[in-house]
Amino acid sequence: MIRVTRVAAAATAVLALAAAVPGTAYAAQAPGSPGSLSDLAGRAGGLPDGWQISGSGADRRLVWTSPERVPMGGARVEFHAGDRLLGRPEPAPDGRSFRLPLAGLRIGQDADLRVVAAGRRLDGPAATPNSAGTSARVRPEAPLPANPVDPGKPGTYRTTTGSYDLKPVKLPGYEAPVEMRATVVGPTNAPGKRPVALFLHGRHATCYKPGGGEVTGDWPCKPGFQPIPSERGYLGAQKLLASQGYVTVSIAANGINGQDWKAEDAGAQGRSSLVRRHLGSWAGWADDRSGAPAAVRATAPADLSRVMLVGHSRGGEGVNRAAMDSLDKPPAAQDGYRGPVRWKIRGNVLIGPTIFGQNPVADVPSMTILPGCDGDVSDLQGQVFADGTRGISRGKALHSSVYMVGANHNFFNTEWTPGQAKAPAEDDFWPGETADPVCSPGKKTRLTATQQQTAGATYIAAAARLFVAGDDNVRPLLDGTGRRAPSADPARVLTHAVGGNRTPAFLPDPATTVTGGGRVCAQIDPDPKRSCLPPDTRGFSPHFAGWETSPEPGRDAVALKWSRAGAPITVTPARAVSLHGAESLALRAFVPPGSTGTSFDVAVVDAAGKRAVLGRAGVEGLPGTDRTASWWAREVRVPLAAAVRAGVDLKKVKSLELTPRSASGQAWLIDAWGWRPGTPAVEPAALTRVDIGRLSVKEGDSGVRTYRIPVQASGHGSGRLRLFVPDPVTGRATSRIVTVRPGGSEIDVKVPVTGNTRYGREDTRDIFVKAVAGVVVGSHRGGVTTLNDDPMPKITITPAAKATEGRKLVWKVSLSAVADADISGELEFKKVVNGTELSTADIDPRWLERWFGHVPNPARPLSAAVTEGTVSLPVNIPAGKLGVELAVPTVKDTVRESDELVNAQLMMYNDQWETIPGPKVTGTVRDAS
C-alpha cells in the first residue's frame, strides 16, 4: 500500500544524472544543466519540505522523508524531477525515508522534485475532488444477467490443510537465503491425480512483533519478530478450489520482499525462481510421495501437467515471469532454478499486479483482476497483461481483464486485512482530505473485506475452470460477454478481453486515418496535441500506464470528440481487414468516469464501398473520481448479421463508422475485433527470447575501448522488438524496430569508453526493449557502466581569510588538476574556542536566508546558525574547472567591536562518497568603525 496525505512544498530545482547506478538504488539518466547538489541543498527553498541530503561517506544520499510511514507495497517508489525519472531509492527501515545515492547527481533548474508511485504523487498536493473532467457521480447500473454456471459454488470434495517448510534457498542477487515455506490445501477424496493451483503473494511488510504494532521490511526477521504469514492469506480461495478438486499451494516470499529493492527488475526473476523451485519439488513428489512432507501426502496426488499460477501484486509479475521461464529458459546467471521443466502452465491469474517490464507472456492464458479502489498499484498497470499481448504471437490465448468496482489492493489477502490478519494491517485506499464517494469505506460502491475476498475467490475459480478444466461455460464471465457470477454478489464485476476466438480488426496505429470528429492519439506522450488524455486529467487510465519513456511510440488509440449527433466518425486502417467467420464486432471503448448516455450507431464499409449499419452500442462511464483509475474500456458488441444480409464483403472491410447519437461528448476507442464464441486450444509458438544484461568496465588510462551492451537472444524463429536508446546528454530516448533471431547480434549497441587519467564519476549507458511481434522479453533493461579508476585531484584551500566589516571573507578552493566530474563537499563551520566568533548579526541576512533558510533571531555564533546538524557552506567545483571561491558576506555596523573569528574545515567526497577531511581554515573580520 502506498499512501501519503500531507502536502509538501514543491522544489525549485531539477536533479539530473550523469550516470545510472544499478544495485542498492536505481538511478536513471535525465537531462539538466550541471551544478551542485550540495549547492541546492544549502540554498533556502532549494529542497522542498521533507527532502534533505544526509549521511557521509558511502551513505551520502538524497533523502525524502514522509510525514507518516509508507507501507511496503507493490508499486515502486520513484524520485522524479518534473516528469523525468531520477531513480528508484532505497527504503529505510523506518518505512518513512527513501534514499537515492548521490553519485553522479547534478543540478538543473526550473522543475519540481517529486516522489511518485504507480503514477500517483506521494509528496505533492492531494487531488482536488471532481476536477479536470472526472465525475464523482455514482449511478447504479442494473445487475448483469447471471451466468448459468457459477464457479463460486463449493465442490463436493472434502479438504485438508497443512504446511511445509523446506531448507531455504540461495537465489542470484539475493544476499540472504529465501524461505521455502508453503500452505497446502487439497482434496482428500478426489480420484486420480489432480490439477494444481499455486499462489504467490505480493510485496508487503515481512516481519512483525507479536502483541505490538510494529512491522518491518527486514529479512531475516530481527530477534523478537516473526515472519508475517502472507502465504496464509488466500485460504478462502484455496479451500474453494480444493473442494472442486484442485491441489493448492500458497508459497511464502518474505525473503524476496525484504531484498527486492536491490534488484533492477524489482524481484521478478527472483520470484520466478522461487515459484519454479516449488514446482520442481512438487514434480519430484509426484514421482515419489514417500519423501514428501506430510501436508503433501495428506492430499490427492498432483498432476503437474495442469498447473495454474495465481499472483497478487508483485506476485503477479512474478508468476508471469515464471510462466515465461517455463517456456523459454532465462540466462543461467540470473536463474535460481536449474532443473528440468516438468510441468505445464495452463493459465495465470493476476490480482492487482505490477508489470514494470511490460512484458506479458502472450501464449499463456491470463485473467487480470483490476481493483477499482486500488491504493497501491493505483495506475492499474496490470491492464498491460491484456493490451500488451496484441500482435505478439498467434493470439489464441485468451487474456481477460476483470474490473472489480469497489475492491482495494490489500483485502484479497486476509493477512493484509485489518481484523483478519495476525500482524498489523490497513486499508490501502488513500483517503485524501475528504471522503471519496466511490472508494471510502461505507460507500455503496465500496466492497467490504469479506465481499471482496468472496468475489476474488469466485473469479479465481472461474479462471481455473476455463484455463485448466477447459469448461467453456464459464467463459462469458471473463471475456466481455456481460454475465455475472451470483456467488460474487454484490460485487459489480466488468470484463473485456483480447485473444481467444477474436480476430484483430481495428487496432489503431499512426497509419490509421480518422475523419469526422476524431484523431489517432498517443497513449504515452507529454505533448497535449498528441496525447490521448490531457496532462491535467484527474484519475488514470489503466490502458495508458506509463513505462520507461515518454513519448513511447507503438501505443495508440482513437480519441473521439463531437458536438452534434448524427455526424459519422470514420476509422480507416492502412489496409482492409477481415471479419470473415466472426459473429459480432467487439469494440473496447471508454468514456469519462461517471458519464452516461453515450451511444453510437456502428457501421462497416467494405473495399467496394458497400456499407451496412450493424446496430447501436452504448458505453457507460465507470464509477470513478480523481483518486481512481476508472478510464477503463467497456466491451460492447454488435452482430455482423446485418452486414451479411447487405452483401458486405467481410473479408475486405475498409473502414469502421461510429455515429454518435448524443448531442456532444467524448470517447476513446482502444480497438475492435471480430468475435465468435468458444475458447480455442492454445499451443505456444516458437518465439525468440531476448534478455538485456549489464556490464561494468573500468575506463583505463588512454585510448578508446568500445564495449557492447550484453544482449542474449535465445529460443526459436525470429521476431521484432522496439529498441529504445536514451541520449546520454538529454535523456530523451530514440527508438527503432529491430528484427532479432536466436544467437544473433541484431541488437548491437556500442558504448565507447575513453580512457584518461582524470578523475570522474561512474557513467551508465542503458537501453530497454519491448516486444512487437514474435518475441518474448525477459530482462527488458540493461547497459554498460563505466567505473572511474583515477584518483581524485589534490585539494587545497586558502588557509586564512581576512576582511573588514561590510566586505566578504573569501577562501579559494583549488584542485591540482581538472576533473571530468563535479567535485563536491562542504566547508563545515566549527565553534571558536579562543576569541569571539563571528555572529550572524554581522552577516548579510540574504546570505543566511539563502543557505540556512532563516535569519537567526536572536543572533547567535555562525557555527550555531542551525539548531540541528552541522553548519556548512556547500562546495562544488564544476567539471573542467580548477577551483571556486567561497565567500561569507559581512555587514557594516556602527558598533565598535573586537575582531570576530571563523573556524572551519573543508570536507570533500570521493567517487564512493566517502568523506575526505581536508585542511582547517580561519577567517578574521575586523571592525570598520
Protein Blocks (a to p, Z undefined) as FASTA:
>chain_A
ZZdfbdcdddfbdcddfbdcehjbccdddddddddfklmmmpghkacghiacedehjllc
cddddfbdcdddfbdcdddehjacfbdcdddfklmaccddfehpacdehiacdddeehia
fkbccddehiehiafbdcddddddddfbafkbccfbdcddddddddddddehiabacddd
ddddddfkbgcjddddddddddddfbdcehiabdcfbdcddehiacdffklmmmmmmmmm
mmnopacddddfklmmmmmmmpmnlommmmmmmmmmmmmmmmmmmmommlpcfklmmpcc
ddfkbccdddehjlmmmmmmmmmmmmpccdfklpcbfbdcfbdcfbdcdehiacfkopac
fklccdddddfklcklmnommlmmmmmmgoklnolaccdddddehiafklmpmklcghka
mbdcddfbdgbjbdcfklgghiaklccfklmmmmmmmmmmmmmmmmmnopaklmmmmnon
opacfklpcbdcddddeehjbccfbdcdfkbccehiiacddfbdcblklmmbdfklgcjd
fklcccfbdcdehiacdddddfbehiacddddfbdcdfehiabdcddddddehiahiacd
dddddfkopacdfbdcddddddddfkbcfbccddddddfklmmmnopafklcfbdcdddf
bfbdcdddfbdcdddedjdddddddddddddddddddebjgdjdddddddddehehjddd
ddddddfklopacdddddddehiakbccdddddddfbdcdddddddddddfbhpacfbfb
dcdddddfbdcddddddfbdcddehiacddddddfbdcfbdcdddddddddfbdcdddfk
lgcfklmmmmnopacdddddfklmpfgdcddddddddehiabdcddddddddfbdcdddd
dddddddddfkopacdddddddddddfZZ
